[in-house]
Amino acid sequence: MRDNVVRELDLMLRARYPLLYIVSVEEEPIDEVLNLVAELSQPKRKIAIWDIVRGWDNNGGDKGSVMAALGRVGKADSNDNTIFVLRDLHFILKNPQSDRNAPVIREIKNLTKELKRSRKTLILTSHALEIPEEFAEEVTVIDFPLPDAQEIDYLITQLVVPEKLKVMGLAREQLVKACQGLSRARIQRVLAKALAAKQQVNESDIDGVLEEKKQTIRQTGILEFFTTSESLKSVGGLENLKQWVKMRQDAFTEEARNYGIPNPKGVLLAGIQGTGKSLSAKTIAHEWRLPLLRLDTGRLFGGIVGESESRVRQMIAIAEAIAPCVLWIDEIDKAFGNISSGVDGDSGTSRRTYPTNN
């Protein structure tokens, strides 16, 4: 996954994309990727990183002044093969109309026109995506995803010396799957905790990783992580659903993928309270031996403009990182109430969050 990001970013820089926006919950992996990209170029690119507290990383200049930092980017020689990185400007981009922030937005627009004709590149990094309409057409967004299974396996190998890694075969695969959905920093912490406790990493640590995942998902305030033990026997009736669950229970195996069997796309359960909808969702996760994520659509809507859309992106990113998983969308009708009625009681938030074709 990281190799793909490196290649894509290198291609954009060589194509002289003037303004890039990298979204990631972690900064260290971004720095590592930028260093790799800088090494690829001939001549080698230079990197200058700025934040509002410490200023530029190479001289500490322009502390506390975004305009001064942008001024350095503009004054640098057009043939200066430098990647200028400005961190955490989302609080400015979120409110571009204020008197204090408007000059920053204007100067970024000015720079994008100039950078197209130079070898310099401006990169904004943040954990949150905020793009004002003023330069929506100029910016290119790069989502820096959570580590996939291949990268997690590599991280485990790098973080734990072979003689202390006591998980092999299926247990190693289960440990990797348990780590999916965690950031690189959290994976490092949970493995370090296991090593500090007993000087090794073994199968017993898989439960600790799952508990860390529960904490991570709970902190989002959007999703809940469930562990279930309900079997099909606990569900009364619904024979067609039970038959479908049994038929598709091996659809996520390597054998099924090699055979070309597609993954199940989903199932819609409708009915009054007490008819087994929630129990069925838990049962499916248990029978398919997959993690269960519960989404309450009411939690997606925030009071700040753009917050709801951001929560949806965050939810999708977590679910994709943990996949394969069962995503249980509870009371989905709440999400489409305003849309189906044709009345925008929420100023169009529902339509922006759940776009539909009329």
C-alpha positions in Angstrom: 0.0 0.0 0.0 2.8 2.4 0.9 4.7 1.7 -2.3 1.5 2.7 -4.2 1.4 6.0 -2.3 5.1 6.7 -3.0 4.7 6.0 -6.7 1.5 8.1 -7.0 3.0 11.0 -5.1 6.2 10.9 -7.1 4.2 11.0 -10.3 2.2 14.0 -9.1 5.4 15.9 -8.2 7.0 15.2 -11.6 3.8 16.4 -13.3 4.1 19.6 -11.2 0.9 19.4 -9.3 1.1 22.7 -7.4 -1.0 21.9 -4.3 -1.5 18.6 -2.6 -3.4 17.8 0.6 -2.5 14.6 2.5 -5.0 13.4 5.0 -3.7 11.1 7.7 -4.2 10.5 11.4 -0.4 9.9 11.7 2.4 12.2 10.8 5.5 9.9 10.9 4.3 7.7 8.0 3.8 10.8 5.9 7.4 12.0 6.7 8.7 8.5 5.7 6.9 8.6 2.4 8.0 12.1 1.6 11.6 11.1 2.3 11.3 8.1 0.0 9.8 10.3 -2.7 12.6 12.8 -2.3 15.2 10.1 -2.8 13.6 9.0 -6.1 14.1 12.3 -7.9 17.2 13.3 -9.8 18.4 15.7 -8.5 17.2 14.8 -5.1 14.3 16.9 -3.8 14.7 18.9 -0.6 11.9 18.9 2.1 11.0 21.8 4.4 8.4 21.2 7.0 6.5 24.0 9.0 4.1 24.0 11.8 2.6 27.0 13.7 4.4 26.3 17.0 8.0 25.4 15.9 8.2 27.1 12.5 10.4 25.6 9.8 12.2 22.4 10.8 15.5 23.6 9.4 15.8 27.0 11.1 12.8 27.5 13.4 11.7 30.5 11.4 8.2 32.0 10.9 6.8 30.6 14.1 3.1 31.5 14.6 2.7 33.1 11.2 1.1 31.2 8.3 1.5 34.2 6.0 5.2 34.3 6.7 5.5 30.6 6.0 3.7 31.0 2.7 6.0 34.0 2.0 9.0 31.7 2.2 7.4 29.3 -0.3 6.7 32.2 -2.7 10.2 33.7 -2.4 12.1 30.5 -3.0 13.7 30.1 -6.4 11.4 28.6 -9.0 14.1 26.0 -9.9 14.5 25.1 -6.2 13.4 21.4 -6.2 11.8 21.6 -2.8 8.7 20.1 -1.2 7.2 22.6 1.2 5.0 20.9 3.9 2.6 23.0 6.0 0.9 21.1 8.8 -2.5 21.5 10.4 -4.0 24.4 8.5 -7.5 22.8 8.6 -8.6 25.3 11.3 -8.0 28.1 8.8 -9.4 26.3 5.8 -12.5 25.5 7.7 -13.4 29.1 8.1 -12.1 30.9 4.9 -14.5 33.9 5.1 -13.1 35.4 8.3 -11.0 38.5 8.1 -8.1 36.8 9.7 -8.1 33.7 7.4 -9.0 35.3 4.1 -5.5 36.5 3.3 -4.1 33.0 3.8 -6.7 31.6 1.4 -5.8 34.3 -1.1 -2.1 33.7 -0.8 -2.5 29.9 -1.3 -4.4 30.7 -4.5 -1.7 33.0 -5.7 1.0 30.3 -5.0 -0.9 27.6 -6.9 -0.7 29.7 -10.0 3.0 30.4 -9.6 4.0 26.8 -8.5 2.6 25.4 -11.8 5.6 27.0 -13.6 8.2 26.0 -11.0 9.8 22.9 -9.5 8.4 23.7 -6.1 5.5 21.9 -4.5 3.2 22.9 -1.6 1.8 20.1 0.5 -0.8 20.6 3.3 -1.1 17.8 5.8 -3.8 17.2 8.5 -5.9 14.6 10.1 -9.0 16.4 8.8 -10.0 17.3 5.3 -11.1 20.9 4.9 -11.2 22.3 1.4 -12.7 25.8 0.8 -14.4 26.4 -2.4 -11.9 29.1 -3.3 -9.3 26.5 -4.5 -11.3 23.3 -4.7 -10.3 22.9 -8.3 -6.6 23.4 -7.6 -6.0 21.0 -4.8 -5.4 17.2 -5.1 -6.3 15.1 -2.1 -4.3 12.1 -1.1 -5.8 9.9 1.6 -3.1 8.1 3.6 -4.8 4.9 4.6 -4.4 2.8 7.7 -2.0 -0.1 7.2 -3.3 -3.1 5.2 -2.6 -6.7 6.0 0.7 -6.8 4.1 2.1 -3.7 5.8 0.9 -5.0 9.3 2.7 -8.3 8.7 5.9 -6.3 7.8 5.5 -4.1 10.9 5.2 -7.1 13.2 8.4 -8.5 11.6 10.2 -5.2 12.1 9.0 -4.6 15.7 9.4 -8.0 17.2 12.7 -10.0 16.9 12.1 -13.5 15.6 13.0 -15.3 18.8 10.3 -13.3 20.7 7.6 -13.8 18.1 5.7 -16.9 19.1 2.9 -16.8 16.6 3.1 -18.9 13.4 0.8 -20.0 10.6 -2.9 -19.4 11.4 -2.1 -17.6 14.7 0.1 -15.1 12.8 -2.8 -14.6 10.3 -5.2 -14.0 13.1 -2.9 -11.5 14.8 -2.6 -9.6 11.5 -6.3 -9.5 11.1 -6.8 -8.4 14.7 -4.5 -5.4 14.0 -6.4 -4.3 10.9 -8.1 -1.0 11.6 -5.4 0.2 14.0 -2.9 2.9 13.3 0.8 2.1 13.0 1.4 3.8 16.4 -1.2 1.8 18.1 0.1 -1.5 16.7 3.5 -0.5 17.9 2.2 0.2 21.4 0.2 -3.0 21.8 3.1 -5.1 20.7 5.5 -3.2 23.0 3.1 -3.8 25.9 3.1 -7.5 25.2 6.9 -7.6 25.1 7.1 -5.6 28.3 4.7 -7.9 30.1 6.2 -11.3 29.2 9.1 -10.7 26.8 7.3 -12.3 23.9 4.3 -12.0 21.6 2.0 -15.1 21.5 -1.6 -16.1 20.7 -2.8 -14.7 24.0 -2.0 -11.2 22.8 -4.7 -11.3 20.0 -7.3 -10.6 22.6 -5.3 -7.6 23.8 -5.1 -6.3 20.2 -8.9 -6.7 19.8 -9.4 -4.8 23.0 -7.2 -2.0 21.7 -9.3 -2.0 18.5 -12.5 -1.6 20.6 -11.0 1.4 22.3 -10.0 2.9 19.0 -13.4 2.5 17.4 -15.2 3.7 20.6 -13.1 6.9 20.5 -14.5 7.8 17.1 -18.0 8.2 18.6 -19.4 6.8 15.3 -18.9 3.0 15.3 -19.2 0.3 18.0 -17.1 -2.9 17.9 -19.1 -6.0 18.9 -17.9 -9.5 19.8 -20.8 -12.0 19.4 -21.6 -15.6 20.3 -25.1 -15.9 18.9 -25.5 -18.8 16.5 -28.3 -19.4 13.9 -30.1 -21.6 16.5 -30.9 -18.5 18.5 -32.8 -16.9 15.6 -36.4 -18.0 15.3 -37.9 -18.3 11.9 -36.3 -16.4 9.0 -35.4 -19.7 7.3 -34.5 -18.1 4.0 -32.0 -15.8 5.7 -30.5 -18.7 7.6 -30.0 -20.7 4.4 -28.4 -17.7 2.8 -26.0 -17.2 5.7 -25.0 -20.9 5.6 -24.5 -20.8 1.8 -22.2 -17.8 2.0 -20.3 -18.5 5.2 -17.1 -19.5 3.3 -17.3 -16.7 0.7 -14.4 -14.8 2.3 -11.9 -17.6 2.3 -8.8 -17.8 0.1 -10.3 -20.8 -1.6 -13.5 -18.9 -2.5 -11.4 -16.0 -4.0 -9.3 -18.4 -6.1 -12.5 -20.0 -7.4 -13.9 -16.6 -8.3 -16.9 -16.5 -5.9 -17.9 -12.9 -5.2 -18.2 -11.6 -1.7 -21.7 -11.1 -0.3 -22.8 -7.5 -0.9 -25.3 -7.2 2.0 -28.8 -7.8 3.2 -31.6 -5.4 4.1 -33.7 -6.5 7.1 -37.0 -4.6 7.6 -39.6 -5.1 10.2 -41.2 -3.9 13.5 -39.3 -4.1 16.8 -38.7 -7.5 18.3 -38.5 -9.4 15.0 -34.9 -10.4 15.2 -33.1 -7.8 13.0 -30.3 -6.9 15.5 -30.0 -10.6 16.5 -29.6 -11.6 12.9 -26.8 -9.0 12.3 -24.9 -10.5 15.3 -25.6 -14.0 14.1 -24.2 -13.3 10.6 -20.9 -12.0 12.1 -20.6 -15.0 14.4 -21.3 -17.5 11.7 -18.9 -15.9 9.2 -16.3 -15.4 11.9 -15.9 -11.7 11.1 -15.7 -8.6 13.3 -19.0 -6.8 13.7 -19.2 -2.9 13.5 -22.4 -1.2 14.5 -23.2 2.1 13.0 -25.9 4.3 14.4 -26.7 6.7 11.6 -27.8 9.4 14.1 -24.2 9.8 15.2 -23.1 10.8 11.7 -24.8 14.1 11.8 -22.9 17.0 13.4 -23.8 20.6 14.1 -20.9 22.1 12.2 -21.0 22.6 8.4 -19.0 19.7 6.8 -18.8 17.7 10.0 -21.3 15.1 8.9 -19.5 14.5 5.6 -16.2 14.1 7.5 -17.7 11.5 9.8 -19.0 9.5 6.9 -15.5 9.5 5.3 -14.0 8.5 8.7 -16.5 5.7 9.1 -15.8 4.3 5.6 -12.1 4.5 6.2 -12.3 2.4 9.4 -14.6 -0.2 7.9 -12.4 -0.6 4.8 -9.3 -0.9 7.0 -10.9 -3.7 9.1 -12.5 -5.4 6.1 -13.6 -8.1 5.7 -16.1 -7.3 8.4 -19.9 -7.1 8.9 -21.1 -3.4 9.0 -24.4 -3.3 10.9 -26.2 -0.1 9.9 -28.9 0.2 12.6 -32.1 2.1 11.8 -31.0 3.1 8.4 -34.3 4.8 7.7 -33.2 7.7 9.9 -30.5 8.6 7.4 -32.9 9.0 4.5 -35.9 10.6 6.3 -35.4 14.1 5.0 -34.4 12.9 1.5 -37.5 10.8 1.1 -39.8 13.5 2.3 -38.3 16.0 0.0 -37.9 18.6 2.8 -34.4 19.8 3.7 -35.0 20.3 7.4 -31.3 20.0 8.0 -30.2 22.6 5.4 -29.3 19.9 2.9 -26.9 17.9 5.2 -28.7 14.6 4.5 -28.4 15.1 0.7 -24.7 16.0 0.9 -24.0 13.1 3.2 -26.1 10.5 1.3 -26.2 11.7 -2.3 -28.9 10.1 -4.4 -30.0 10.3 -8.0 -33.5 11.5 -8.5 
